[in-house]
Amino acid sequence: MDYVVQQFVNALAFGAEYALLALGLALVFSIMGLVNFAHGEIIAIAGYSVFFAVGLGLGSPLGAVAVAIVMGVVASVVFERVAFRPVRYAPPTTGLLTAFGVSILVQNMLLLFVSPKPRAVSILGPLNQTIFIGPYAISSLQLIELAVTIVGIAALVLFLNKSLLGLAIRAAARDFSTVRLMGVKANRVIATGFALSGFLAGLATVFILARRGSVEPDFGSAPVIKAFVACVLGGFGSLSGAAVGGLVLGFLDVAILVALPQEYGGLRDALTFLLVGLVLSVRPQGLLGRSVELGDKEV
């Protein structure tokens, strides 16, 4: 029973992490129709910012959390202004190529000017302690991750439903042209969407760093791929779908790892993606996505 409870908590923690990242991707996609694969480099920049802050004398875990979140927001807004705004009205493939270009550029800059080797970041270690709740031994990081994710998603929902700017973002996700005709500034809406995406990436960075204890140039690559899969599984463009997709993906990851013999643990991702593919073959629009008639293609 103890083992079942531990794995259930593991699945919730991984699912919460995937949900945070998937929400960041879904926010940008819902506004711009852009799959921002440079989202992983926002995570890397936030992680290296903590590394450099520690090197400059930062000794507070709470200060490290603040650095990660602030730099996540800054990096995301800078990416929008420098890389994505100039190609805003270009075909979707141009935005996708731009995202890949930014990702490759940032990774190579980190390789050249920092180091290709992992750099230890232990300041967030105090977040990852073993605590006992009755007979169960649970990581404090898992509980913090769950609590922060719930609070973060609730705050995001309140912002999108109660604030004027949040309502503008929701409206833009439905019909951007009409929102602009009503006098809402496109730059402000899109920049806010990217800032929220960076905020969520910064939060996720804290948990990834606390779990791994190090940062490297491709620090955000694997998490952003999982986040993309979570978005597709939940229904791309749906914020609730992104959250649900992240949780489901977390449970799939842990369930497969538990079911597989130890020597086959390396097959976890392959089997996870296979199961996701089977789900999508039955429900192509995702778990919470809407079925859309695409019509005939132009020739």
N, C-alpha and C positions, 0 to 999 in steps of 0.2 A: 504493500500500500504506500509506503514511504517513497518508493521508486516511482510509482505512478504519479503521485502528487508533485515530485520534483520535476519530472518530465513535462507535466502539465504547465507548471510555472515557467519552465524553459521555453515551451512553445508560445506562451503568452508574451514573454519578453522578446523573443525573436520576432514574433508577429507585430508587436508594438513598434520595434525598430523599423521593420519593413513598411509599416503603415505611415510612419513619419516621413520616410523618404518618398514613398509612393504619393502621398498628399502633395509634396513639393513638386513632383513631376506633373501631377494631374492639374494643379493650379495653373501652371504655365501653359499646359496644353489646352485647358478649357478656354483660356483667354486668347492665345495666339495661334493655336493649332500647331505648336512647336513641341517636338519631343526633344527635350533638352538633355542630351547625353553629356553635356559639360557639367551637369549637376554633380557628378562624381568629383570633379576638380574643385568645386566649392567645398566639398567635404575635406579634400586634401589641403586646401588653403587654410581652412579653419584648424585642421590638425597641426599643420606646420606653424601656424600662428601661436598656438599654445606652446609648441616646442621652443620657438624663439623667445616667447615671453618668459618661460622658465629659465632659459639661458641668460636673460637680462635681470633675473632676480625674483620673478614672481614665485611666491611660495604658498599661495592660498588656492585650494581647490575651487572655491566659489569664484575667485578671480579668473581661474582657468576656464570655468564654465562661461563667464561673461565674455572673455576673449573669443572663445569659439563661436558664440552666438553672434556677437557684433561683427566679427570677420566674415562669418557666413553671409550675413545680410549685406555687408559692404561688397564682397566679391560678387554676389548675385546681381546687385544693382549695377556694378561696373560692367559685368558681362552684358547686361541688357543694353546699357548705354553705348558701349564701344562696339560690341560684336553683333547684337541682334536687332537693334533699332535701325541700322542702315539697310537691313534686308527684310524689314517688316512686311513690305508689300510684294516681295519676290515670291516665286512658287515655293511650296512647302519643302521640296527637295533642297532648295538653296539654304533654308534655315537649318535643315538637318545636317547638311555638309558643313555649315558654319559651326554648329555645335560640335561635330567631330573635330573640326580644325582647332577650335578653342581647347578641346580636351587634349589633343596631341601636343599643342603648343605648350600648355601649362605643364603637362607631364615631362616634356623634354627640358623645360626651364628648370624644373625641380631636380631632374637628373644631372643637369650641367652645373647649376649654381649652388645646389645644396649637397646632395649625395644620393647615389643609387641604392645605398644600404639603408635598412631600417634604422630609425633613430628612436631611442628609448624616451618615453614620456610617462613617468611614473607618478606625476602629481595628482592624477585622478584615482590612484590606487585606493585611497581611503573610501571611495564610493563602493568598492567591490569587496565587501566583508561578509563573512558567513554569520548569519544570525539564526537563532533557534526559536521557532514558534511551536510550542508544544514539543512533539517528537520529531518535527520536521526541521531539517537544516536547509535554509534558503539564502541565496545571495542577496545582500541588501541592494546591489545594483539592479537586480531584476525587479524588485519592488519599487525602487525609485523610477525605473524605466516605465513600468506600468502606470504609476501615478502621474508622472509627467506627461505621458502620452495622452491619458484620459483628460487631464487638465488642458493640455495644448489643443486637442481636438475640440473640446468644449469651448475654449476661448475663440478658436477659429470660427466655429459655428456661430457664436454670438456676434463676432465681428461682421461676418458675412450677412447676417440676418438683421442686425440692429443698427449698424452704422451706415451713413450715407455712402461712404466710399466702398464699404462691403457690398451694399446693394448694387452699386455701379459695377463692381467686379462680377457679381452674379448675372447682372443684365448683359454685360459684355460677353460673358460666356455663352449667352443665348444668341445675341445678335449685336455684334460690335458696331455695325454700320448705323443701326437705329440709335444706339446709345450716343454715338458721336453727333448725330443730328439733333439730339436733345441737349447738346451743349456740354456734355461731359468730355473732359480732356483725355485723349487717348494715352498720352505719355504718362499722365499721373496714374491712370488705372493700371497700365502695364507695369510701370515701375513698382507700384505697390504690390502687385501680384508676384513679381520677382523678389521683392524684399521679404514677403511672407514665405516664399519658397526657400530663400536663404536662411531665414529664421529656423524653419523646420530642419534644414540641413545642418545648421549649427547645433541644434539640440541632439540630433542623431550622432553627430561627431563626438559629442561628449561621451555617449554610451559606447560607441565603437572604440574610442581611445581608452576608456576605463577598462574595457574587456581585453583589448589587445596589448596595451601598454607600450605601443610603438607606432610610428608613422613612417610611411614610405611613399615614393612618388605615385604609385598606383593604388594608394590608400582607399580611394573612393570608387574604384572601377567595379569590383565585385558587388558592393552594396547597391550601386545604381542599376546594375543589370537585374538584380533581384527586385528592386523597386519597379523597374519597367515591367517585369513579368507580373508583379502584383497588380499594377495598373491594368494590364491587359486582362488578367484573370477577373478583376472586379468589374471591368468595363471602362475603357479609356474615356476620359472626359467627365466621369462621375466621381465626385469627391468622396461620397459615401462608398462607392465601389472600390476606390483606391484603399480606403481604410479596411474594408472587409477583405479585399484581395490580399493585403499585407498580413492580416491575422490568419487567413486560411493558408497562405504560403508558409508562415511560421509553423503552423501545426503540421503541414505536410513534411517540412524539413525534419522536424523532430521525430515524427512518427516513422519516417523512413529510416532515419539513423538508428532508432531503437529496434526496428524490425530486422535490419540487416545484420548479418554476422560481422564482427569487428573487422575482418580482413577485407570486407567489401564496402567499408565505409566511404571509400572514395567515389562510389557510384551514387552518392546521395543526390547531388545536383542533377545528374543525368536522369534519375528516376523521378525526381521532383518535376523536371520540365516535361517528362513523358506524361505524367499524370495531368499536368496543366494542359498539355496538348489534347489529351483525351476529353477533358472538360470542355475545352473550346471547340472541339469537333461536334459536341452535342449542343453547346450554347455559344456560338461564335461571337456574340456581342458581349460576352462576359457575364458574370453572375448578376450584376445589377445594371448592366448597360441596356440601352434601348435599341431595339431592332430597327434599322434604317434601310429603306429601299434605295439602293445606289443607282439603279437605272442603267441604261446602256452607256457604254463608254464611247467617247468620241473617236473617230477614225480620221 
